């Protein structure tokens, strides 16, 4: 029997393998949680009389403009990650998991770097730039040379540290959940084959 390009087999919905959709959503959710969790740190840990309070009406106003810079690279890199994970998983054999961890780390870091750079350069980051170009961050009156990219380094590192912690925890939970699920499936299969 010849299959047409519109034929879908069990486990395939809309012409795309369900496992690929699951991997895409899993990675996307981990990156999303890391982004939102790290972004919460600035309004919560920053000074209460900061430019954050002046320029943004709340966390969602601040995060909405970051999300505008986050969505395009997050979707693109998550698609690339999913495709690469599938290809690496097929031919990697026993060396697959370390390669996949490296791929996930590079992909996640790429999303974070592109988002932070895009946001810093956007006009909507004026409250964040004002905060990181102030005495609060520098612990002294900032010099002219402290403005711009030197202040971005502080903003990026502050955001990246918490982002990395949440990303690693999220990826570890995702890995342990998938490992547990595979163990359940294999035990069900072995029970089903026993007479």
C-alpha angles and dihedrals in degrees: 000000000000118000121221122218090255094056115112122196126206110294092027120103122182092356093296124103113253090225090060091050090049092050090048093051093043094053093040092053092049091051091045093051091047091050096048093041093051092045090054090063095069099057092037100044100032123092115283093231094049131127086257089072092045100047100036126052090212146324094294092054089053094043094046091066092045089050089055087061093037104054101065098049092037094055094042096046092042089054090049090047093050093049093045093045090054092049094045092046092055098054104021098082112181094350090060102097097055090048091048092051091052091047091049092049094049092045094049093045090050091054092049094046094048092046095049093046093047092047094047091053094047121094090237093071094070092113093051092045091049090052095049092044092055141085089266091070103029096039087221136054103293118241123226089258090059093066123093119009098011088059090045089059090060093046092047095048093046090051095040097053095057091038091055093049092051092043093052092047091046093047091047091051090048091050094047091047092051091046091051090048092051090050090052092049093048092048090050090050092049091049090049093053095049111098 
